[in-house]
Structure formats: structure tokens, C-alpha cells
Amino acid sequence: MLVLLGLIIVFHIITAALLFIATIDNAWWRSDMYSTDIWQTCFINNSSCSPVKVLADSSYLEAVQATMILSVILCCISFFIFLIQLFRLPKGERFLVAGSFQLLSSLCVMIAASIYTNRRENFHDFDTDSNYGYSYILAWIGFAFTLLGGVMYMVLRKRK
């Protein structure tokens, strides 16, 4: 049981790290000349960075930024609640609060990545020779991990 508990903690830390990297790292969209994330665009040839310029209304980008930050916060809160419930929860109870926060984190990541996917032309309309970067892919992997972790917490019972 102790090995399972250690694996769950490692899984949760990996999930939080994926969300941190996806939120912070500059690789949501890549081309030969630049790479961009939800915060800034960095040009490769002269190593300069500038805030992301959105062709249309910037509310889409702000929604992606807000939901990614919220997903990281909810994932970290879920981890701390899991640790608290681990020592305070009576035997046989489920980790419902930690699972709920993890599922909310999963929902936030899904919303952010979906908005970015749907409104891609608003962010990168001018460049046709580019594609999604690894941070975007990590965001979707983080969604799958947080969803799996949330379901795992909902099913997991505290045993002897």
C-alpha cells in the first residue's frame, strides 16, 4: 500500500510539473522564425521577445491565460488536500475533496487548450508554415493526467 501511495504522489507531482511547463514555457506555437506561448512571442534570429499580439479581441487569450493559471493552482490545492486527507481521513473514506479539485483543474486545462485550438487563427493567422509546440501538447497531456488523477481520487479509498 505504501508503494501505491508513493506512486500516486509521484503521479500528482508529474501532473503539476506538466501544467507548470505548459503554462510558463514558450512553445505553444512554433515556426522557423519564432516561438510563442500564451504570454509572449520570441524571435529566434535576434533573440528578442515581445508580448503576444492578437489580431482580434484579446479576451480569448486572456481566457486561456486565466484558465491555465487556475488549473495549476487547483492542481496544487488538490495535492495539498490529498496530503491532509491522507492523515486526517478515517479509514474507508474516499478522497472526494481532492478528486473534486483535480477534476476542476482538468476542466480548466481542457477549456484553455480548447479555446486556443478553436481561436488559433486569431493568434497565428499570418503564419501558415508553423505548427503547435510541445507546451500545447503538454497541456493536453496534463488534461488527461488531471482527469485520470481526479477519477483515481474519487475511486481511491483509504485502507489499512
C-alpha positions as CSV (number, residue, x, y, z in Angstrom):
1,M,0.0,0.0,0.0
2,L,2.9,2.3,0.7
3,V,4.3,1.8,-2.8
4,L,0.9,2.7,-4.3
5,L,0.7,5.8,-2.2
6,G,4.2,6.8,-3.3
7,L,3.2,6.2,-7.0
8,I,0.1,8.4,-6.5
9,I,2.2,11.2,-5.0
10,V,4.8,11.0,-7.9
11,F,2.0,10.9,-10.5
12,H,0.4,14.1,-9.0
13,I,3.8,15.9,-8.9
14,I,4.4,14.9,-12.5
15,T,1.0,16.2,-13.4
16,A,1.6,19.6,-11.7
17,A,5.0,19.9,-13.4
18,L,3.4,19.3,-16.8
19,L,0.9,22.0,-16.1
20,F,3.6,24.4,-14.9
21,I,5.7,23.8,-18.0
22,A,2.7,24.2,-20.3
23,T,1.7,27.4,-18.7
24,I,5.2,29.0,-18.5
25,D,7.3,27.7,-21.4
26,N,7.4,29.5,-24.7
27,A,6.3,26.7,-27.1
28,W,2.6,26.7,-27.7
29,W,3.1,27.6,-31.3
30,R,6.4,27.2,-33.2
31,S,7.8,28.1,-36.6
32,D,11.3,28.5,-38.0
33,M,11.4,32.2,-37.2
34,Y,9.6,32.4,-33.8
35,S,8.0,30.6,-31.0
36,T,5.1,31.8,-28.9
37,D,3.1,30.9,-25.9
38,I,0.2,32.5,-24.1
39,W,2.3,35.3,-22.8
40,Q,5.0,36.4,-25.3
41,T,6.5,35.8,-28.7
42,C,10.2,35.2,-29.0
43,F,12.0,35.6,-32.3
44,I,14.8,33.1,-32.9
45,N,17.0,35.2,-35.2
46,N,17.6,38.2,-32.9
47,S,16.7,36.6,-29.5
48,S,14.1,39.2,-28.7
49,C,10.7,38.7,-27.0
50,S,7.6,40.8,-27.1
51,P,4.1,40.4,-25.7
52,V,1.7,38.3,-27.8
53,K,-0.2,40.3,-30.4
54,V,-3.7,39.2,-31.0
55,L,-5.3,40.2,-34.3
56,A,-8.8,40.3,-32.9
57,D,-10.3,40.7,-29.4
58,S,-7.8,39.8,-26.7
59,S,-10.4,38.2,-24.5
60,Y,-9.6,34.8,-26.0
61,L,-6.0,35.0,-24.9
62,E,-6.9,36.3,-21.5
63,A,-9.3,33.4,-21.0
64,V,-6.6,30.9,-22.0
65,Q,-4.1,32.6,-19.6
66,A,-6.6,32.7,-16.7
67,T,-7.8,29.1,-17.1
68,M,-4.2,27.7,-17.3
69,I,-3.2,29.6,-14.2
70,L,-6.3,28.4,-12.4
71,S,-5.6,24.8,-13.5
72,V,-2.1,25.0,-11.9
73,I,-3.5,26.5,-8.7
74,L,-6.3,23.9,-8.4
75,C,-3.8,21.0,-9.1
76,C,-1.6,22.2,-6.3
77,I,-4.5,22.7,-3.9
78,S,-5.7,19.2,-4.8
79,F,-2.3,17.8,-3.9
80,F,-2.2,19.6,-0.5
81,I,-5.8,18.5,0.2
82,F,-4.8,14.9,-0.7
83,L,-1.9,15.0,1.8
84,I,-4.1,16.5,4.5
85,Q,-6.9,13.9,3.9
86,L,-4.3,11.2,3.9
87,F,-3.6,11.8,7.6
88,R,-7.0,13.1,8.7
89,L,-9.5,11.0,6.8
90,P,-10.9,8.0,8.6
91,K,-10.3,4.5,7.2
92,G,-12.6,3.5,4.3
93,E,-13.4,7.1,3.2
94,R,-12.9,8.3,-0.3
95,F,-10.7,11.3,-1.3
96,L,-13.7,13.2,-2.7
97,V,-12.4,16.8,-2.0
98,A,-9.0,16.2,-3.5
99,G,-10.6,14.5,-6.5
100,S,-13.1,17.3,-7.0
101,F,-10.3,19.9,-7.1
102,Q,-8.3,17.7,-9.5
103,L,-11.4,17.3,-11.8
104,L,-11.8,21.1,-11.7
105,S,-8.2,21.5,-12.7
106,S,-8.8,19.1,-15.6
107,L,-11.8,21.1,-16.7
108,C,-9.7,24.3,-16.7
109,V,-6.9,22.8,-18.8
110,M,-9.5,21.5,-21.3
111,I,-11.1,24.9,-21.6
112,A,-7.8,26.6,-22.1
113,A,-6.5,24.2,-24.7
114,S,-9.9,24.1,-26.5
115,I,-10.1,27.9,-26.7
116,Y,-6.5,28.1,-28.0
117,T,-7.3,25.4,-30.6
118,N,-10.5,27.0,-31.7
119,R,-9.2,30.5,-31.9
120,R,-5.8,29.7,-33.4
121,E,-6.5,31.8,-36.4
122,N,-6.9,34.8,-34.1
123,F,-3.4,34.2,-32.6
124,H,-1.5,33.0,-35.7
125,D,-3.4,34.0,-38.8
126,F,-0.4,35.4,-40.6
127,D,1.7,32.3,-40.5
128,T,0.8,29.1,-42.4
129,D,4.2,27.4,-42.2
130,S,4.1,26.6,-38.5
131,N,2.5,24.2,-36.0
132,Y,1.6,23.6,-32.4
133,G,4.6,23.4,-30.0
134,Y,5.3,21.0,-27.2
135,S,3.8,23.1,-24.5
136,Y,0.4,22.9,-26.2
137,I,0.8,19.1,-26.4
138,L,1.9,19.1,-22.7
139,A,-1.3,21.0,-21.9
140,W,-3.4,18.2,-23.5
141,I,-1.3,15.5,-21.7
142,G,-1.8,17.5,-18.5
143,F,-5.6,17.4,-19.1
144,A,-5.5,13.6,-19.5
145,F,-3.4,13.2,-16.4
146,T,-5.5,15.5,-14.2
147,L,-8.7,13.8,-15.4
148,L,-7.2,10.4,-14.6
149,G,-5.9,11.7,-11.2
150,G,-9.3,13.1,-10.4
151,V,-11.1,9.9,-11.2
152,M,-8.5,7.9,-9.3
153,Y,-9.0,10.1,-6.2
154,M,-12.8,9.6,-6.5
155,V,-12.4,5.9,-6.5
156,L,-9.5,5.6,-4.1
157,R,-10.3,4.5,-0.6
158,K,-8.1,4.8,2.4
159,R,-7.2,1.3,3.5
160,K,-5.2,-0.2,6.4
